[in-house]
Amino acid sequence: MKEKPLTNLRLPDLWKEFNSNFNESFWEEFEQKMKLMKKKFIELALQEEITALTGAQKYERTPERVYRRNGYWKRYIILKLAKL
């Protein structure tokens, strides 16, 4: 948008500028937060599955424990909207 003297600014011009700036920043931030939320949700679900399989919490030792939690490796999960 071209810069105009303050006396020539109109409400529609200001609204158009606000709308374009707001839409870009809002949706980018929203998508980033949604991606982070999905990642955390999947990680928590996987942690619960591991806990159920091993029969013990992380770093917990129990006599019934059969499996071990030996480290991890980085992997990606591909969803419809993004790669996590």
Helices and strands as residue ranges (DSSP letters): G 6-8, H 11-54
